[in-house]
């Protein structure tokens, strides 16, 4: 297990270098620059600003300068947020997105997996139909609609929960519910399909014939094997949720990474775009490594290659 973590840490270096290089290239290929929208500025002022940020140099030289800073852990500066570095912005925004993402992920797992399991064990029943109806609605309804409905019901109509900002646990409830709606539905559908597949396996029938009780068979044989596909999607799902959802963060005015990333793209804030992309890449590598370790714990026969 430690060898797997070590191998993944080594392989992460070239992966992140490729991600940073491709992102650096793409943001400069896109027409427009970080100061093109400032029409009120005279050309001489724009030229001085570009010289300050070394954007007047050839692209290859800019690439070399950025990579040299990146090796020192310096993600650069923001062109739109005065006197703020990308490190400072991400240090403030990432904990907020992590809290929101982990809350959404926890709700998705705690609700989606039991919902899908119950639907599979009661296949063809009213419970199955109700669970899949709920899951279908969760997949079909966009996040901004879910957020608007929750705000109307709990914030405007019942007036029991705040509808904006990120200041206390009460402020976290509606955003977490909004963020978890679609992943919960997806995990419920995936869990149901996986449990149904395992229920038809020969080893499940063999376990029952050996005298194991119904619930012993479900917990020891069915769920343990059925959760492997679910664990597979938790890696990228965790990275996506933790890095923040722009829709949810925008609706509830949450100062997380999602909002900064979208505004960075629209403002051509090069260093901030690359920085948030690298954070996403690091999270994806970490969560996929955790998923591989979970594979080994769920089924020790599995040999995960680094």
N, C-alpha and C positions, 0 to 999 in steps of 0.2 A: 504493500500500500504506500509506504514512504517512497519506494522507488518510482511508483506511478506519479506521485506528486512532484518528485524531482524532475522526471522526464517532461512532465507538462510545463514546469517552470522554465526549463531550458527551451522547449519548443515555442513557448510564448514570446520569446525575444524576437525571432524572425517574423512571427505572425504579426506582432504589434508594429514592427518596422514596416512591413508591407502595408498594413492598414494606414499607418501615418503617411507613407509615401503616396499611396493612391488617393487618399483624402486631400493631401497637399496639392496633388496634380489636378484633381477634379475641381476644387474650389477656384483654381486659377484659370481653368479652361472655360468655366461658366462666364458669359459676358457680364461686364460690369465690375466695379470695384467697390471697396468699402467706403469711398468718399465721393462716389459719383452722384449720390442722392443729395449731397450738400450743394445745391445749385447756387446758394447765396454766397458761397465762398469764391473769391477771385482765384484764377488759375495759379497765380504765384503762391497763394496760401496753401492750396491743395498740393502743389509741388513740394513745399517745405514740410507739410505733414507726411507725405510719402517718404521724403528723405529721412524724417525722424524715425519712422518705422521700418526703414530700409526696404521699402517697396519700390524704390526707383532702381534697384539693382536688378541684374539679369535673374531669371527664374532659378537657374541652377545655383547661383550664388545665394539666393534667398533660401533655397532648399538646404544647402550646406550649413547656413547660419542657424536655421530652425532645428536641424538634426543635432547640431552641437549643443544647443540649449536643451533639447529634449533629453540628451544623455545625462545632463546635470539635473534633470527633474523639473526644468523650467518649461512650462507649457505656453509661455509667451504672454502677451498683453492683449487686452480688449481694445478694439479701435472705437467702439461706441460707448463703452462705460468708462468715463474719464477716471484716470488714476487707479484703475483696478486691473490686477493681473488675472489671467485665466485660473491660476491656482487658487486665488482668493474667491473668485466667483463660484468655482466648483466646490470649494471647501464649505461655502455657505449653503449652496443649493443641493449638494449630494445627500447630506443627512436628512433633509426634508423629503426628497424623493425616495430615499431608502425606507424611511418610516412609512410613508404612504404605500410603497411597493410591497413591503413585508406584510403590512396589514391586509392589503388586497390579496396577496398570495395565501396568507393564512386562512382568510375567509373562503377563498376558492377551494382550498384543500379540505377544510373542515366541513364544507357544505357539499361541494361537488362530488367528492369520492363517496361519502355515504349515500347521497342521492342516487348516483349511478349504480351503486351496489344494491340498494333496495329495489331499484327498477329491474335489475337483472334477476335477482332472486325471486321476484314476483312477476316474472315475464308474462305478458298478456293480461295482467290484472288491471283494475282501475288505478292502483298505485303506480304501476308502470306507465300508464297513459298520462297520469297527472305529472309525474316526474319528468317525462320526456316533453310534455307540453311546456313546463316551466323552462326546461333546458332549451327548447326550440325558441321560446320568446327571448331568453337571454342571449342567444346567438344572433337573433334577427334584429333586435332593437339596438340602434346605435347608442354609444355611450353618452352622447350629449342629450339624447332624449331621456335616458334613464336619469341622468343628473337633473334635468329640468323637472321631471316628475317628482323626484325626491325633494328637491328644493320647494316645489309647490306644496307638497303634502306636509312635510315635516317642518319646513321653515316658514311658509306663508300661511297655510291653513291651520295646522296644529300649533305652530310657533313654539316648538319644543327643542329645536336644534338650530345652531347658527349655520348660515349658508355661505360663509366666506371666511378667508384667512386661515391661519394655521397656528393657533395660540394655545389650545388646550385639548384634552381628550375628546371633548364634545365637538370640537371643530373637525376631528378626524373621522367621525362616524359616517357622514354622508359621502365624503370623497372616497373612503374605503369601500363603501357599499357600491358606489358607482363604478369604481375601478375593477371590483371583483365580479361584477355581473356577467360579463362575457366569458372570462376564464372559468368561472364556476360552471356555466352551462357547457363549455367545451369539455372540461374534465368529467362532468357527469355523463356526457354522451360517450366519451372515450372509455371511462370506467365500466359502463354498462356493456359496451361491445366486448371489452377485454374479459370481463367476468363471464359473459355468456360463452365466449370461446373456450375458457378454461373449464367451465362446467361440463363441457362435452368431451373432455379428455379422459383417456382410459385410467390414468392414475387416480382420478377423483372417484371413479366407480370402484376401483380397487380398494381405496381407503375406506369407502363406505362398507364394502363387503367384508373388510377385516374387523368391523365392529366399531369404528370411530363414530362418534355422534355427529349429527348434522352440523352443529356449530363448530365442533373441532375440525371437521373437514373443511368448512368454509374458511376458518381463520388460519389453519396450518397449511392448507394446500391451495385453496382457490385464491384467496386474497394475496397471498405471498407471490404467486406467479402472475396474477392478473395485474398487480401494481407495477410490474416492470415496464410496460408501455407508458403508463402514467408517469413514472419517474423519468422516462426518456424526454418527455416534453417539458418537464419542470425546469430543466436547465435553461433553455432559451426563454421560457416564460418568465422565470425569475429575473433574468437580466432585463427583459423588456419592462416588467412591472417596476423594478427597482430604479431603473434609470428615469422613470417617470412617464406619465401620459400627458401629452400637451392638452388634450381635450379636457381631462379632469382638472388639471392644474389651472387651465384658463377659466373654466366655469367657476371654480371655487377660489380664484385669485390666490393660488398657492405658489410661493416662490421656489419652485423646484427646477430640476435640470431640463425638463421637457420644454418649459416656456423659454428658457435661455437658449436652448438649441434652435428652436424655431425662429426666434428673433435674430439669432446669429446668422442663420441661413438667409433670411430676408435682408439683413444689413450687410451681408458679405463680410462678416466678422471672422476672418480666416482662422486665427489662432483658437478662438472659442469653438468653432466648428470642429477643428481637429482634436481639441482637448476633450470635448464631450464624446466624440467618436471613439477615442482611445479608452475613455472610462467604460464605455459600453463594451468594447472589445475585451478589456480586462475582466469585467464582470462575467462575460460569456465564457471565457476560459475557466474562471474559477467555478462557476456553476456547473459547467460540463464535467469538470474534474470531480466535483462532489457527486454528480450523477453516476459517474463511473464507479466511484467508491460505493455508492448505494447499490449498484448492480452486484458488486462482490458480496455485500452484506445480505442482500435478498437471496442470492443464489451463489454459494461459495464455489460451485463448479465452474462458474464463469471466469475466464481469464481475460482481463482487460489489457489490451496492448497500449503502451504509452505512445 
